[in-house]
Amino acid sequence: MDKIKLVVFNEYALGYIMPEKPDTVYTLADSVLRGAPFRVMTEPYYIGTRDTVRLAGKQDFDDFRVVFRGYDKLEEYEYDTNQK
């Protein structure tokens, strides 16, 4: 079974990628202060050739002020375990 990836998109959005939609980042939180475009609704981001995506870690959840508890299940989610 493929895992859900917890990611940081372009350093301005925290989200996740479902295994069946590998080109779409669903948003948990984003920040216009970090460069996110202003959006009225939280529609997903589509990964283009110029976008950067990296695995998120616990520190990213802290930085975006999202509670990590519940996402720390390695059997269900893939995330950066090297981050403090």
PyMOL commands that set and color helices and strands:
alter all, ss='L'
color gray80, all
select helices_A, chain A and resi 32-34+58-63
alter helices_A, ss='H'
color red, helices_A
select strands_A, chain A and resi 4-9+13-17+24-30+45-46+53-55+77-78
alter strands_A, ss='S'
color yellow, strands_A
deselect
rebuild
show_as cartoon
